[in-house]
Each structure stands twice: as C-alpha cells, then as structure tokens.
C-alpha cells in the first residue's frame, strides 16, 4: 500500500479491508467489474467467492448477483510533528520542579533546532517501525457494473 493507490470495497463502510491495491482508478474499476461478472456468471465458484472476500471485502451469503462496489483512493496518515508540544511539556515539568527559576526555559529553541529534533524523532519512528500503517480513503465512488455497456445482466 502506498500513497495515491486505489482499492475496492463492497460497501461504503468506514472500514475498508481489502488487501489488493491498484495504481490507477481505471485498473481498480476494471478489476472490480471483471470480478463481479465472473461471480455473477457462477455464484457457486468457491475460488471467485474467496476472491470477493479478498479483493472487495464482500461476503456473499446467498446466490444473488452483485452489481455494485466502491472504489476509493488511499491517503497515508502522516507522522505528526509534535515537537513544539514536547518542548512545552518539558519546560512545564522543569517549572514544576524549579518554579520561577526556570522561567523562560526552552523559550529560545530555534526553528533549526526544533526541526532537528523533529527529524530525530521521525528517524527513531522509522527505524523501529512506528510510523502509522493506517490510511484514509478519499475520492470514494460507487460503481454499478450495469452502467457499463460490455456488462450483460
């Protein structure tokens, strides 16, 4: 999964569980159409049913044809830069211990030094695999395969 890829889902729920990703919207839509055509042609085929689960997060419980799915684009959740909050908390803790004698502590941290700290924290998160692995879905579109001329009911 990477920024800008597309995925399919059988419904417009908040949670998209497919494990198949596509580089373009057209590739994703074509795959979804082909998969539903194949399923609708033979609703009993276990391999196709399994692929519906894997690629569309659809769990067909009857033999009725399925004509719709959703396509959406992935947007990575970025690693937040919270260094200003971290520096404020450190200064507050020192103030709790030292009182007024610590007034102004860390007030003069330069942008360059704050950026250096942010890069250090991000590097730590990357090295230890703590970057967010979740994503958002944008540009969601409902696809009804009956709207495509080449699809026969």
Backbone as CSV, one residue per row, in Angstrom:
resi,resn,N_x,N_y,N_z,CA_x,CA_y,CA_z,C_x,C_y,C_z
1,UNK,0.834,-1.164,0.000,0.000,0.000,0.000,0.886,1.237,0.000
2,UNK,0.545,2.190,-0.871,1.287,3.448,-0.875,0.356,4.590,-1.264
3,UNK,0.792,5.767,-0.919,0.025,6.988,-1.183,-0.471,7.034,-2.622
4,UNK,-1.758,7.333,-2.791,-2.327,7.532,-4.109,-2.862,6.286,-4.786
5,UNK,-2.599,5.118,-4.211,-3.136,3.905,-4.819,-4.645,3.846,-4.604
6,UNK,-5.271,2.915,-5.298,-6.722,2.753,-5.248,-7.063,1.371,-4.711
7,UNK,-8.208,1.269,-4.065,-8.665,-0.032,-3.594,-10.178,-0.119,-3.752
8,UNK,-10.658,-1.324,-3.627,-12.085,-1.609,-3.790,-12.681,-2.029,-2.460
9,UNK,-13.978,-1.837,-2.348,-14.696,-2.314,-1.184,-16.126,-2.624,-1.601
10,UNK,-16.709,-3.592,-0.966,-18.058,-3.994,-1.309,-19.123,-3.077,-0.765
11,UNK,-18.751,-2.220,0.178,-19.726,-1.304,0.762,-19.018,-0.008,1.125
12,UNK,-19.796,0.986,1.487,-19.241,2.294,1.814,-19.092,2.464,3.330
13,UNK,-18.685,1.408,4.011,-18.453,1.492,5.448,-17.182,2.270,5.720
14,UNK,-17.008,2.671,6.979,-15.806,3.391,7.371,-14.553,2.533,7.245
15,UNK,-14.709,1.232,7.393,-13.552,0.326,7.381,-13.469,-0.373,6.030
16,UNK,-12.333,-0.210,5.377,-12.063,-0.867,4.100,-11.015,-1.938,4.368
17,UNK,-11.353,-3.193,4.091,-10.496,-4.311,4.482,-9.814,-5.028,3.333
18,UNK,-9.962,-4.575,2.134,-9.347,-5.266,1.006,-7.832,-5.278,1.151
19,UNK,-7.202,-6.296,0.614,-5.738,-6.361,0.661,-5.134,-6.221,-0.731
20,UNK,-5.940,-5.802,-1.701,-5.477,-5.634,-3.068,-5.503,-4.149,-3.411
21,UNK,-4.371,-3.658,-3.946,-4.233,-2.246,-4.259,-3.892,-2.070,-5.737
22,UNK,-4.318,-0.946,-6.299,-4.133,-0.677,-7.727,-3.487,0.696,-7.897
23,UNK,-2.693,0.833,-8.949,-2.008,2.098,-9.190,-2.915,3.161,-9.792
24,UNK,-3.963,2.733,-10.504,-4.881,3.705,-11.101,-6.319,3.347,-10.764
25,UNK,-7.173,4.348,-10.841,-8.595,4.124,-10.605,-9.176,3.205,-11.678
26,UNK,-8.746,3.404,-12.922,-9.254,2.572,-14.015,-8.918,1.093,-13.813
27,UNK,-7.697,0.807,-13.358,-7.317,-0.593,-13.084,-8.206,-1.185,-11.994
28,UNK,-8.455,-0.403,-10.959,-9.284,-0.884,-9.852,-10.709,-1.167,-10.332
29,UNK,-11.280,-0.234,-11.074,-12.654,-0.407,-11.557,-12.742,-1.604,-12.494
30,UNK,-11.783,-1.730,-13.396,-11.787,-2.872,-14.323,-11.723,-4.191,-13.570
31,UNK,-10.880,-4.249,-12.550,-10.766,-5.470,-11.750,-12.093,-5.779,-11.051
32,UNK,-12.717,-4.752,-10.465,-13.993,-4.957,-9.782,-15.082,-5.429,-10.730
33,UNK,-15.139,-4.832,-11.906,-16.137,-5.248,-12.906,-15.907,-6.702,-13.302
34,UNK,-14.661,-7.048,-13.630,-14.342,-8.423,-14.034,-14.671,-9.424,-12.933
35,UNK,-14.370,-9.068,-11.719,-14.628,-9.962,-10.595,-16.129,-10.189,-10.408
36,UNK,-16.928,-9.132,-10.474,-18.372,-9.299,-10.303,-18.998,-10.021,-11.481
37,UNK,-18.507,-9.760,-12.689,-19.011,-10.513,-13.843,-18.747,-12.000,-13.659
38,UNK,-17.538,-12.320,-13.218,-17.165,-13.722,-13.013,-18.035,-14.347,-11.920
39,UNK,-18.242,-13.617,-10.838,-19.076,-14.123,-9.753,-20.526,-14.306,-10.223
40,UNK,-21.059,-13.307,-10.893,-22.460,-13.368,-11.332,-22.686,-14.478,-12.362
41,UNK,-21.648,-14.827,-13.090,-21.739,-15.914,-14.063,-21.848,-17.278,-13.368
42,UNK,-21.179,-17.411,-12.195,-21.218,-18.670,-11.450,-21.066,-18.355,-9.964
43,UNK,-22.181,-18.118,-9.277,-22.151,-17.718,-7.867,-21.687,-18.842,-6.941
44,UNK,-21.580,-20.042,-7.455,-21.169,-21.184,-6.635,-19.655,-21.419,-6.634
45,UNK,-18.928,-20.760,-7.503,-17.483,-20.979,-7.621,-16.769,-20.465,-6.362
46,UNK,-16.218,-21.385,-5.586,-15.569,-21.036,-4.317,-14.364,-20.118,-4.514
47,UNK,-13.607,-20.340,-5.556,-12.423,-19.513,-5.809,-12.833,-18.056,-6.035
48,UNK,-13.883,-17.838,-6.802,-14.371,-16.481,-7.057,-14.946,-15.870,-5.783
49,UNK,-15.665,-16.670,-5.003,-16.213,-16.178,-3.728,-15.072,-15.754,-2.801
50,UNK,-14.014,-16.557,-2.761,-12.849,-16.204,-1.937,-12.205,-14.908,-2.428
51,UNK,-12.161,-14.735,-3.728,-11.575,-13.516,-4.280,-12.455,-12.298,-3.959
52,UNK,-13.767,-12.474,-3.909,-14.657,-11.387,-3.487,-14.326,-10.945,-2.063
53,UNK,-14.068,-11.906,-1.218,-13.712,-11.606,0.171,-12.376,-10.872,0.209
54,UNK,-11.394,-11.367,-0.524,-10.041,-10.806,-0.517,-9.984,-9.416,-1.147
55,UNK,-10.622,-9.233,-2.301,-10.467,-8.003,-3.078,-11.543,-6.950,-2.826
56,UNK,-12.719,-7.375,-2.394,-13.816,-6.428,-2.184,-14.336,-6.422,-0.744
57,UNK,-13.794,-7.287,0.088,-14.300,-7.434,1.455,-15.808,-7.674,1.435
58,UNK,-16.240,-8.457,0.448,-17.647,-8.839,0.307,-17.804,-10.286,0.734
59,UNK,-18.813,-10.552,1.500,-19.068,-11.900,1.997,-20.447,-12.348,1.515
60,UNK,-20.539,-12.849,0.288,-21.855,-13.240,-0.242,-22.418,-14.421,0.544
61,UNK,-23.656,-14.264,1.010,-24.267,-15.344,1.791,-25.435,-15.994,1.054
62,UNK,-25.678,-15.553,-0.152,-26.703,-16.196,-0.973,-26.177,-16.244,-2.408
63,UNK,-26.976,-16.704,-3.287,-26.528,-16.845,-4.678,-27.022,-15.711,-5.571
64,UNK,-27.394,-14.598,-4.977,-27.887,-13.461,-5.747,-26.735,-12.737,-6.443
65,UNK,-26.957,-12.256,-7.642,-25.927,-11.473,-8.341,-25.602,-10.195,-7.565
66,UNK,-24.396,-9.734,-7.728,-23.943,-8.489,-7.103,-23.558,-7.542,-8.235
67,UNK,-24.086,-6.333,-8.199,-23.846,-5.391,-9.295,-23.072,-4.147,-8.884
68,UNK,-22.775,-4.002,-7.617,-22.124,-2.763,-7.208,-20.956,-2.961,-6.269
69,UNK,-20.057,-1.995,-6.305,-18.929,-1.940,-5.385,-18.475,-0.489,-5.298
70,UNK,-17.518,-0.224,-4.442,-16.976,1.121,-4.267,-15.486,1.110,-4.579
71,UNK,-15.014,2.225,-5.085,-13.593,2.411,-5.344,-13.180,3.694,-4.615
72,UNK,-11.991,3.676,-4.032,-11.503,4.858,-3.311,-9.995,4.939,-3.372
73,UNK,-9.484,6.145,-3.167,-8.046,6.382,-3.238,-7.455,6.487,-1.838
74,UNK,-6.296,5.863,-1.661,-5.633,5.847,-0.368,-4.894,7.155,-0.112
75,UNK,-4.993,7.596,1.124,-4.225,8.741,1.581,-3.539,8.317,2.871
76,UNK,-2.218,8.344,2.863,-1.477,7.927,4.049,-1.743,8.887,5.209
77,UNK,-1.694,8.347,6.405,-1.770,9.165,7.608,-0.329,9.498,7.970
78,UNK,-0.002,10.759,7.926,1.375,11.182,8.164,1.770,11.103,9.627
79,UNK,3.064,11.073,9.840,3.612,11.079,11.191,3.570,12.528,11.692
80,UNK,2.876,12.783,12.776,2.708,14.177,13.224,3.994,14.766,13.805
81,UNK,4.175,16.046,13.586,5.286,16.781,14.193,4.748,17.445,15.451
82,UNK,5.081,16.885,16.582,4.596,17.385,17.873,5.737,17.923,18.718
83,UNK,6.827,18.339,18.075,7.992,18.777,18.852,7.687,20.023,19.678
84,UNK,6.868,20.930,19.170,6.542,22.128,19.960,5.822,21.747,21.248
85,UNK,4.907,20.778,21.168,4.189,20.313,22.356,5.140,19.598,23.313
86,UNK,6.051,18.794,22.755,7.037,18.092,23.575,7.921,19.087,24.321
87,UNK,8.402,20.089,23.634,9.249,21.096,24.276,8.483,21.858,25.355
88,UNK,7.210,22.171,25.089,6.383,22.840,26.097,6.218,21.968,27.337
89,UNK,5.966,20.680,27.135,5.794,19.758,28.281,7.087,19.640,29.093
90,UNK,8.214,19.588,28.405,9.496,19.521,29.119,9.686,20.786,29.948
91,UNK,9.416,21.939,29.358,9.560,23.203,30.073,8.610,23.255,31.279
92,UNK,7.375,22.758,31.117,6.417,22.725,32.216,6.912,21.846,33.357
93,UNK,7.473,20.692,33.008,7.990,19.770,34.047,9.132,20.404,34.823
94,UNK,10.017,21.079,34.113,11.133,21.747,34.783,10.588,22.855,35.685
95,UNK,9.582,23.560,35.209,8.969,24.628,36.000,8.304,24.070,37.258
96,UNK,7.699,22.880,37.161,7.084,22.246,38.326,8.118,21.947,39.409
97,UNK,9.318,21.639,38.972,10.382,21.300,39.922,11.091,22.556,40.420
98,UNK,11.452,23.445,39.489,12.295,24.584,39.849,11.521,25.881,40.056
99,UNK,10.255,25.889,39.711,9.458,27.096,39.912,9.911,28.247,39.038
100,UNK,9.821,29.462,39.620,10.104,30.661,38.848,11.546,30.742,38.352
101,UNK,12.436,29.972,38.924,13.840,29.998,38.496,14.018,29.417,37.095
102,UNK,13.019,28.669,36.650,13.117,28.066,35.314,12.368,28.869,34.264
103,UNK,11.860,30.026,34.647,11.079,30.840,33.711,11.896,31.122,32.443
104,UNK,11.265,30.869,31.295,11.923,31.113,30.013,12.714,29.919,29.486
105,UNK,12.742,28.833,30.273,13.476,27.646,29.835,12.872,27.111,28.534
106,UNK,13.689,26.892,27.561,13.367,26.386,26.223,12.568,27.384,25.369
107,UNK,12.439,28.614,25.831,11.743,29.626,25.020,12.564,30.044,23.798
108,UNK,13.860,29.828,23.860,14.715,30.302,22.771,15.184,29.179,21.832
109,UNK,14.455,28.071,21.813,14.792,26.995,20.871,14.534,27.514,19.459
110,UNK,15.535,27.449,18.629,15.411,27.967,17.264,14.598,27.001,16.396
111,UNK,14.096,27.537,15.290,13.382,26.686,14.331,14.296,25.581,13.824
112,UNK,15.549,25.915,13.604,16.514,24.923,13.116,16.659,23.778,14.116
113,UNK,16.768,24.103,15.384,16.921,23.065,16.418,15.628,22.265,16.593
114,UNK,14.482,22.935,16.471,13.210,22.235,16.572,13.052,21.271,15.391
115,UNK,13.446,21.695,14.208,13.408,20.816,13.028,14.350,19.636,13.192
116,UNK,15.497,19.872,13.794,16.456,18.794,14.048,15.855,17.752,14.996
117,UNK,15.171,18.221,16.038,14.517,17.307,16.978,13.400,16.537,16.285
118,UNK,12.628,17.206,15.458,11.544,16.536,14.727,12.113,15.445,13.822
119,UNK,13.213,15.734,13.145,13.847,14.742,12.266,14.374,13.568,13.083
120,UNK,14.918,13.848,14.251,15.424,12.784,15.119,14.287,11.862,15.567
121,UNK,13.163,12.438,15.942,12.013,11.642,16.383,11.466,10.813,15.215
122,UNK,11.357,11.441,14.053,10.864,10.722,12.874,11.810,9.581,12.501
123,UNK,13.114,9.835,12.554,14.098,8.792,12.256,13.943,7.620,13.223
124,UNK,13.747,7.918,14.498,13.526,6.871,15.501,12.283,6.055,15.147
125,UNK,11.194,6.740,14.775,9.949,6.051,14.431,10.140,5.166,13.198
126,UNK,10.886,5.645,12.219,11.143,4.846,11.012,11.997,3.621,11.336
127,UNK,13.065,3.817,12.090,13.971,2.701,12.422,13.280,1.602,13.209
128,UNK,12.335,1.973,14.036,11.667,0.989,14.897,10.265,0.632,14.406
129,UNK,9.955,1.042,13.195,8.683,0.718,12.544,7.468,1.202,13.344
130,UNK,7.538,2.467,13.781,6.419,3.077,14.498,5.670,4.110,13.660
131,UNK,5.950,4.174,12.368,5.181,5.082,11.526,3.767,4.531,11.365
132,UNK,2.780,5.395,11.217,1.401,4.915,11.085,1.246,3.982,9.883
133,UNK,0.583,2.875,10.080,0.317,1.930,8.999,-1.116,2.029,8.498
134,UNK,-1.854,2.974,9.036,-3.242,3.141,8.639,-3.334,4.172,7.515
135,UNK,-4.510,4.266,6.943,-4.707,5.195,5.838,-6.148,5.660,5.825
136,UNK,-6.379,6.705,5.081,-7.725,7.224,4.861,-8.137,6.881,3.439
137,UNK,-9.415,6.832,3.189,-9.926,6.601,1.835,-10.599,7.885,1.372
138,UNK,-10.148,8.372,0.230,-10.692,9.603,-0.362,-11.218,9.288,-1.759
139,UNK,-11.890,10.230,-2.341,-12.385,10.105,-3.718,-13.235,8.834,-3.900
140,UNK,-14.077,8.539,-2.936,-14.908,7.334,-2.981,-15.986,7.494,-4.052
141,UNK,-16.115,6.456,-4.850,-17.114,6.463,-5.921,-17.825,5.112,-5.942
142,UNK,-19.130,5.157,-6.068,-19.902,3.925,-6.191,-19.936,3.508,-7.659
143,UNK,-19.691,2.231,-7.902,-19.683,1.693,-9.258,-20.804,0.659,-9.381
144,UNK,-21.670,0.845,-10.361,-22.699,-0.134,-10.685,-22.302,-0.724,-12.035
145,UNK,-21.971,-2.004,-12.034,-21.433,-2.605,-13.266,-22.460,-2.640,-14.387
146,UNK,-23.732,-2.488,-14.073,-24.759,-2.468,-15.118,-24.690,-1.191,-15.952
147,UNK,-23.939,-0.207,-15.493,-23.776,1.042,-16.236,-22.719,0.944,-17.327
148,UNK,-22.053,-0.195,-17.415,-21.016,-0.384,-18.423,-21.578,-1.233,-19.564
149,UNK,-21.450,-0.762,-20.782,-22.064,-1.424,-21.938,-21.655,-2.875,-22.082
150,UNK,-20.391,-3.182,-21.783,-19.915,-4.537,-22.015,-20.434,-5.540,-20.984
151,UNK,-21.074,-5.059,-19.931,-21.594,-5.947,-18.896,-23.031,-6.311,-19.229
152,UNK,-23.276,-7.586,-19.328,-24.641,-8.066,-19.592,-25.226,-8.580,-18.290
153,UNK,-26.496,-8.291,-18.063,-27.153,-8.782,-16.831,-27.480,-10.241,-16.948
